[in-house]
Structures are given as structure tokens and as C-alpha cells.
């Protein structure tokens, strides 16, 4: 009886599709059929977690051993390359002359016993059609899946956003495995250290003083240093490796110097716990950004929320340029940038594509891009808006992953309304961070026990603190932690 390896789980149709050993080994004779070629690529690039029944070998290890046996010439022939993290992937070039089926296998294969391996192994749907992701007709530039670029056009991103969802997720998952360990998902904790009384007019936010009567949210004082320190210790004990502190300020300039100094002290103490430290304090001046960097701040969160075109409908108390200026000050100070948006603010899909264009066109991609779903809050101007669907979140995450391959994409607010299946699809599409704890500032969040059960079910593990971020500038490579021994290498074996 023929042996099969790997033995995958059942697919959506209840089928098990493996590949027989004897057929697999025929590659040495060049006798793989068209179907077997597709199955082989599936093993090489897309199934890193499956165990080989007889040899207890992962799909990725099998890929490495097989390519070593075949030799570099064969790998080059079929167009496979090896990333710095050891993962083999297929480079697919795209030009404006591509046909919808340019990357498909030849349909003129002869019988399975005598067909020769004359066509490269293909990534079906991976940047494969001119109508989907080709450059403008005036340009003959070729695009490579997984390439880090800052020159995306709005037309390319709009076309990407309109792709069939499963093809989009397929490509995003491939890119994700090129640059990240797909098992690692960072757990972060966000604490509101100063709640309510904000002078800004963000129509989605309950903390604005403009509608405090409607929301019945009382303004609170800035938390004490010891209380924040204890909260950070609890977060670390629960598995978080990143601690984020948020204040309902327009910016530190709004408050007295003493309160900002208190936040700097909090930053130092949390960092000494061995956690990454993030803050979101509103708009910063360059001098304030430098002080935060000197205090040991790892990252600064400052979301763009939505597109430049739609932004005036979200708030009237600041301009889009104000957000971009703060991001520039943070980058210049050597702090990692955490910058994303919110879905469900009444925007169109074109606005979502425009937001992604702004993020992907920054001189350096943000190290972190949070993708939030609106959680409508009673009493706010946006209380009657509907939250985006789970699949809308999946699509946004997939687009972000393809556009910014090395960035950590954070599945943020609104996760409490997602099923386990939707969250799993978000992780498949490229999300590799979540926020834990019972609250995200003022909105509810998933229970820690639920998250633990989900991680176990999906085979996920936490991302350690201070793993170097592939995106962004020199401030993100983790080198500043070498002197105190806290730097940790990412496991991609």
C-alpha cells in the first residue's frame, strides 16, 4: 500500500490531499505530473506546520532537504529562492503584458508517466494578472511578490483591494512566510493611563469632552507611577511582551511639564521589566519625541485613522498634516513608528486603499500597523455606524501585509466581535500581533483565557520582546538592546 506524506488535515470539501512517496521521488527522473507539481509547490512554500508521518519532519524541512538533494541548478531552474530566514519561495514577476493565466501550468501535459518537468512551479494567483496588479500601461516595470517598495501607486492598491479575497489571502500568506515566523503573534497590553476630558473631536471616541454628557464618561486624573508599574507587571505575567500607555491628551504640550515627566518615569520603569514600551500621547514636538526616546520608549502610536480625503469627516480639531508631522518627529528621534487606521468610520473602500497608500508610501514603512474595527460607542457622533465585517478586516490585513511585507500588522480594536474562525483567517492573512486584556482604552476586549485557548488551537506562540523589526529604520533592528542582553532573535527554523 503506497505511503503518503505529508498527511494534511481535511480541506473545506472534506478531502485529504497528500502526495505519494513514490510520485514525489520521481522528481529525480523528471516524471512529476502537472497535478504533482502543484502539490509539490504546496509542500515547499505553504505548509510549514505539517508533520511527516514517518520521519516527523516539517514541510519546510522537507523542502530544504529536497532542494539540497536536487541541487542549486534545479532550484534556480524552477525559480525558487531562499530568504535570509531559510524559507524557500517562488519569485513571480509581473508586467503589463501578463495574461490572466500566464503563471498557470501548461495544459498540454502528456500522460502522467511520461510528462517532463518543463514548466516552472507556479504560484497560482500570486500577482498573476495584468487586470489585478499590473503597473500602468505606460510602464513596463515588473513587480515581485514580497518585494519591499515605497512607490506603490493608488491605482495598484485599488486594484489589489478589488481582488478575489481568497487569492488575496493566498498571496498575503505567502508574503507573510517570506518575512516572518507565521507561528509568532505578539501579545500587547494597552492601558489608558489618563482617561476622558480630551479636547479633540474624534467622532468615534468616547473620551472627547465635547460629548461627555452623552457618553457619561468622567474625566480622570493621570494614573500614579506605582499603579502603572503594577499593571505592567500583571500584563507581563499574563504573557504580554509589549506594554502600551495611552492618554486622552491633544499632546503633552496641553498639560503641565510635571505630568509629562511622570510619563517619562513610567516609561523607564516598564522598560526595566524587560518589556517593549509604546505610548500614544497625542501630537508631539521634536523635543518631546527625543525625551521619550531617552527614557527608553520603544514605539510611538499615532494612527492616521482614515484617508486624507475622508479625514475632515472624522475630526475637525486637527489636520491630517498634524498627524504626519508627529510621525516624522517620532522617526527622526529614533523611535519605532506604530501607525494604522480604523475601519467602519463611514468611509468607502477607496478611502481604505488611500490610507494604505499613505502608509506604504512613507519614506520608511511603519514598524507596526494596527488595523482597528470601529466599536460604536453610545453618545458619540458615530454611535449608529456599523462595524466592518470580519472579512473586511481580513481583506485590509492582507493588503497591508502585501504592501508592507516586513511590518508587524496588529489586529487591534474590534477583535471581541470576531469569531475564532475569522481571527484565524486574519492570522493567515498576515496579522502577527493582538492586544490582550479586558479593555482597549475604554472599549471591551477579548478575555485572556479565550486568547490562550485560541492560540493553543491554532498552534500559535507569543513573540518575545525586542525581536528586531524588519521594517522601518535603524531604531528598529534591536541593536540598542545588545548591551544589556535583552535582544532576542526571531525563531524561523
N, C-alpha and C positions, 0 to 999 in steps of 0.2 A: 504493500500500500504506500503510495507516494507521501513523502513528508512535505509539510508546508511551513515556511517561515518568512516573515513573521505571521502570527495568527492574530489579526486585528479584531477589535470589537465589531459588533454588527453595525452596519450603516443605517441610514434613515429608512431603507427599504427592507430591513431585517436580514440583509445578506452579509455573509462573511467573505471578504475578498482577499485571499492571500496569494502567494506566488510559490510554486513548487520548486524544491531544491534543484531537481534535475533541469527544469527550464531555466532557472536562474543561472546555473553553471554553464549553460550553453553559450553564455556571452563570450566565453573563451573561444568558441568556434564561430561567433558571429551569427548565431541562429535564433536570436530572440525575435518573436513575432511583434507586430505592431502593438497588440494589447500588452504584451510583456514589457515592452519599452515604457509604456505609460506606468505600469506597476513598478518598474524599477525606479523611475524618477520619483514616484510616490515614496518609496523607501528612502532614497538618497536625500531628499530635501524636506519632506513634510511629516515624517513620522518619527521624531526623535525620542518618543517616550515608549514605543512598543518594545517588549522584550522578546527575544528569540527563544522559542520554546526549548530547543535542545542545548544551546550554548549560553543562554542567559545574556545575550548581547543586545545592546540597544540598537535601534535603527541607524542612529548616527555613527555608532562604532562600526556597524556592518558596512556603512557607506565608505568609511575611511579604509577599512581592511580591503574592501573590494577594489577601490580605486588604486590602492597601493599595489594590489596584485596585478591589476590591468596595466599600470604604469602611467606616467605623466602624459605620454603621447595620446593615449586613449582619452584621458580626461580633457586634454586640450581639444581633441577632435570633436567631442560631444559638447564642448562649450562650457564645461564645469570649471569653476574657480573655487579657491579656498579663502575664506575670510581669515582675519587675524585670530578669530576665536575658534578656528578649526572647522567651521561648518562649511560644507560644500554647497554651492548654489549655482544656478544657471543664469548667465547674463543674457538678457534679451534686449536687443537693440530695436528701436522704433524710429521709423522715418515716415514722412508724409506719404510715401508711396506704398506703405504697408497695406496688404489686403486683409479683409476680416479673418481669413483663415491662413494667413501667412505662416503662423507658428504651428499649424497642425501637422500631424504626421501624414505622410504620403498615403493616399487611399488606394494606391496601385500596388500594394504589397502582394507578393505571391504567397504560396501556401506556407503554413507555419513552420514546416520542417525545413524549408529551403530559403526563406526570406533573409536577406542580408541587412545588416545594420548600416544603412546608407543615409539615414536622416538623423540629424541631431535630436537628442532627447528634448522634448518641448515642455514649456510651462504654459499650459492652456489658459488663456485669459490674462496672462501676465503682460500687460502693456502690449496687447496683440493687435489692436485695430486702429486704423487711422481715424475712424469716426469717434473713437473714445478718448485717446490721449496723445494723438499725434501733434507735433508742433504745427504752427500756422503754415499754410501752403507756401508762403513766401520764404520759409526757412527749411533748410534740409538738415537741420540739427537732429542728431539721434539721441534718444533717451534710454537710459539703462535703469532697470528696476533696482531699487535700493541705493541709487546714487544720491549723494548729499548735494543739494542745489539751493541757491538763493535767488534764482532767476525764473521762478515759475511765473507763468502768465495767468491772468484772470480767466482767459478762455480755457486753458488747460485744466484749471481747477474746477471750473464749472462743468466741463466735460467729465472730469473724474467723478464729481458729485452725482452725475446722472447715470453712472454705470450700473449695470445689474448688481444688486447687493452681494450675492454670493461670489461673483467674480471679483468684486472689490475686496471682500474679506479674504479671499484666497491670496490675492497679491499682497495685502497688508500683512497677513500671517507669514508669508514668505519673507518679506522685508524685516519683520519683527525678529525672525530667527537669524537673519544675517548679522544683526547688530546687538541682540540682547539674549540673555538666557530666558527662554519662554516660561520656565518654571518659577522665576523670581518675580514676586509682586510686593512692592514696598508698602508697609503699613504705616500710616501717618496719623497723628492726632492733632486736631485743630481746637484751640481753646480761645474763647472770647475773654480777653483779659480786661476789656473795657467795653461794656455793653450799653447801647442806647445813647440818645442825645446827639446823634450825628447831624451836622449842619448840611450835609449833602442831600440831594433829592433823587436818589436812585429809586425808580418807581417799583422795583421788585423787592426792596429791602425794608424790613420791619424796624430797623434801627434809626431811620430818619426821624428827626424831631418834627418834621413837617406834618406827619400824620400819627404822632404819638397817642393822640386821643383815640383814634380809630383802632390802632393796634394794641393799645393798652400796655405798651412796653415801657417800663420805667427806666430812666437813665440810672446807671450805676457808676460808682467810682472805679478808678483803676485799681486792679487787684494788688494785694501786697506781695512782695517778693517771695516770702516763705510759702504762701499759698500756691503760687505758680510753680515753685520748685517741687512741692509735694505732688502737684498734678502731673508734672513731667515724670517724676519717679513712678507714679502709678501707670502712666502711659507706657513707659519702657518695660515695666513688669508684665504688661499685657501684650507685649510684642511689637510695639511701635519703635521705629528707628529714626523717625523724624517728628519733631515737635514744632507746631506752628502756633504763633500767637497773633491774635487779631484785635485791633482797637477800632471803635466807632469814631474815628477822627477824620477830618479832612486831611490832616497831616500833622506831624509833630510841631510845626510852626504855630498851629492853632492853640496848643496847650503850653503850660509853663515848662521851663527847662528842667525842673525837678522831675516831672513825670517822664520825660524822655530819658533822663538819666536812670530812672528806675527800670525802664525797659532795657536799657543797655546792661544793667546789672543782671536782670533776668536772663538775658541772652548769654552772658558769661557763665552763669551757674548751670543752665541747661546744657550748654556745650560741654561743660566739665563732667556731665553724666555720661558722655560718650554718645550723644545723640546729635543728628543734624538739627540745626535750628533755622526755622523760617519765620518771617514776620510779615504782616500786612498792616501797615500803619497809615495808609493814605499816601498822598503826594510827598515826595522827598526833595530836598535841595541836595546838591552835590556834597556839601559839607556833612549833612546828616547821614548820607549814604556811607561816607568814609568812616564816620564814628561807629556805625553799625558793623562795618567790616572789621574795624579794630577790636570791637567787642567779641568778634568770633562768629558773626551771623553767616550761616551757610547760604541761604537763599532769601530772596525777597519776592513776595507775591503781589502782583499788581495786574489784575485782569483787564483786558480791553472790553470785555463783555460781549460786544457785537461788532458789526461792520461800521466803518466811518460814516457810511450813508445813513444808517439807521440810528446811530448813537444819540442824536438830539431827541429822539422819542423815548430814550431810556432815562436820561437825566438832563437837567437844564443848569446845573450848578457848576459844571466844568466842561472842558472841551476835550476832544479826542487827543489833540496835541499835548495836553497836560499829562495824559497817561503815557504817551510815548516819551515825553521828556523825563519822566520819572524812571522809566525803563532804561533810558540812556544813562542816567545818573547812577543807577544801580550797576550797570555793566561797567561803566568807567571806574567805579570804586572797587571792582574785582569781586562782586557778589554774584552768585548764580541767579539767573532770572527765572521766575515762575510766572508764566503769563498765559492765560487762556480765555475762555468765554463761557457764556451761558446760552443754552438752547431753550426756546419756548417763550421769548420775550415779545412775541408777535411778529418776529422777523420772517422774511421769506428765505427759501433755500439759497437764493442768490446772495443774501446777506451772510449766510454761514460760509459760503465759498469765499466771499470777500474778506471775512475775518481770517480765514485760513491763509489767504493770500498775504495779508499784512504780517501774520506770524512767520510764515515761511520765507518772506522777503526781507526780514530783519538782517542786518549785517552778519549776525551770528544767531542761529536758531536758539530759542529758549531751551535751557536745560530741562525744564518741566513745562508741560502744557496741560492744565486742568480742563477737563470737559465737564461742565455742570449742566444739570437739568433744572429748570425752574421749579421751585417748590412754592406754589402760590400761598401767600400769607394774607389772612383776613385783615382788612383795613388798609392795605397798600393799594396804589392805583392799578397794579397788575393782578389783583386778587382773583379776577374772573378769567384769567387766561388759563389755557390748558397746558399741562406739562407735555413735553415731547414724548413720543412713543419710545419704547425700548430699541426698536430697530433704527429709529432716527439717531439715537445715541451711538449705536453700533456703526452706522454709516459715518458719523462725524469722527469717531475714533479711528476708523480705517483710513479715512482721508488724511487725518493728522499723522498717522503712522507712515504712510507713503511719502507725504510731503516732507516730514522731518524724521528721517529714519533713526537717528541716534537719540532723539529726545525721549524723556520719560513722559508717557501720556498717563495722566492721573484721572481715574474715574471718580468723580467728586460728588457734589450735591445731587440729590435725587435718586441715589442708588437704593434708598429704602423702598422705593416703589417698583423696583425691578425684581423679576423672578430670578431664581438661581440660573435658569437656562439663559436668560438674557445677559446676566453678568458673565456667564461662561463664554458667550459669544463675543462680549466686549474684550475679554482677555485674549481670546483667539485673534481678534482683530488688531491687537497691539497694546491694549491698556496694561500697564505694569505698575500701577500704584492705586491704592484706595485709602480713604480716610475712615478710621475706626473711632469708636467712642459713641456715646449716646446722643451727642449733639454736634452739629457743624455751625458754630456761632450761635444762631437762635433757632435753627431748624432741626428736626429729628434726624437720627442716623441709625444705621444698622446695629444690631446688638453684637457684642464681641463674640458670644457663643455661636451665633449664626455664622459669622465670618469664619470662625475656626472650623466649623463643620463643612462650610463650602470649600475652604482651602484644602481640607483633607479629601473631600470628594473629588476635587479637580486635580489633585496631585501638585498643588502649588506650595511654595515656601516663601518665607519673607526675604526681602532684600536687605542685606546688612547695611549699617550706617557707613557713610564715607566711601562707598564704592564709587570710583571715578565716573563722572557723567561724560558720555561721548560727545554730546552736543555742547555748544557754547564756546567760551573762551578758556584761557589758561586757568582761570579761577576754579574751573570745574573738574580738573584732572586728578584731584585728590592729593597732589604733591605737598600741599601745606600740612597734611596730617602725618607725613612720614616721620617728622622729628619727634612726635610723641607716640608713635607706634600704633596709631588708631586707623591707619589706612588699611582697607581690606580689598583683596582682589575679587573680581566677579568670577563666579564659577560657571564656565560654559563647557565644561568637559562632558 
